[in-house]
Amino acid sequence: MSDLASRPNVLVSAAWLAAEAVAMLEQAGYAVRCTSGYPSEEELLANIGEHRPVAILHRQCIINGTVMDAAAPGLRVVARHGAGIDGIDIPAARARGLTVTRAAGANSRSVAEHAMALMLTMLKDLPSVVGGMREGLWEKTSRMTRDIDGMTLGLVGYGAIGSKVARMASAFGMRVLAYDPYLPGSGLPGPGERVATLAELLPRSEVLSLHCPLEPETRGMIGAQELALLPRGAILVHTARGGIVDQDALLAALDSGQVSWAGVDVFAKEPLEADSPFRTHPRVVPTPHLAANTPRGAAGMACGAAESIIAVLAGRLPALEGAVVVQGSLPADLVQAV
């Protein structure tokens, strides 16, 4: 039997994992097994039956109770390749004593940069300006765009990503406001003014940028009523999770002019349907959930997930703050000490 065949397996629910993360897992004594592409449940179950993993490094598929049971009793940890925990059945994991982790903050700079890129693109009307150039127009004197300096940015969420957006926006001369009910203390650990409620934030936000997780309390949080509270002609930047925004309400707000632009990287259903109006709406800048897709962002998420697997299987906390979502078999005193 080869050395690789004798090692415990880590199953990656994708065809590829960053080389740095593979090396970390192999140096820790694990064999890395990747599926082909992003597998269906049937394909994932077949891979589990073949490899009997002690950990699943989850990228994009559904990890439900059926999948967890198929990997029992060896499976101990499900590690998310990303900051969110989309696709993982958390109650099922908790009921089975599994530890669930996420790569919290590992891709934060990449996502913050993408949010700023969308913001600048829309404030400078680049999609329509470029479209005019391609149609033969020369709108040097007939078109005006907007300065970012002096605009007011409202942030929903001031964690690893939101706080970086605040620093970048402040450097551009924006006034920064932030609403984050989960942030400890009364102030902000970075630039900006903290506001107590979403209703207080929205009327002051010429640009609204979302950086909160998708939870029961945030699902549909930005709907018709919330969009109506924004200053007329406001801009929405959405790089968080698709279900946070009511997409029909957003389209209606764009059509009415209440929202002048929307830069959207995440959608309620992904991949986005080929006939979705978000692909063709003249006031939408859509991107395919790629805000974190830079070499550094991808490597950071992969290595964060790999380190979490290694740590949990060794009975210790992962290095990334906030990585543990479900405690599972980790000692209670460790988790309580975070």
C-alpha angles and dihedrals in degrees: 000000000000122000090247093052092053096053124095111258132242110198117211114203093218138058095253142033126189111272092235091059093046089052092050092053094044093048088053090055103262131124115228116221119185127198122226107267118317103330131223117234090264092052092046092051090051091052091048091051091051100043105026093210126209088205138022118212100207121210111152122344138077117282102192135158092277091056092045092050091049089057094047137152095016099047112099108156140031111198120195118223091220144029097276129066097220114155097022117111098225098186089050091051092048092049090053096047094245123150116233120197137178134202092246113193096356094117098030099116093049092051093044091053090050091052090052091047091054091046094052092043091057098040089053092045089231098161093056094037091053090045090054092050091052089052091054098260125140106200099174096133102019100059131064126190130190135261117236090206108094096016119128116238120200116202124198102201127021102203129117093313102032093050091052091050087051092054093047093046092047089053088056090054099257123148106237126212123178137195116192118147092188097056111106121235128021102277138046127268089223140023122322144056119281118225125198102224141026089237089059093047101049102061090053097046114100085171119030118197122185122215106156131113123257105256132151089265094050099043107114090000092143106055138139095296093050094046089051090058092060119095108269110269094025122158125234123209114190120184098138119080128322099234093061092077126057097232096200090052090049092052090050091050090051092049092050094046093242086120113035098193139005123199105197127183098163132052138192090245121031135231088041112242115261091237096044113135088226088073094057108024108123093223098048126089102198126191126180102248091281102130091116095042102111124114090252094044094048093046091047093053093044094047091044091054092045093049090050091054092049092047097047094047088051091051097249138109120270115250095238112090112241093015096129113082099162118024098214112161096349113119110265094230091058094053094043089054093060 
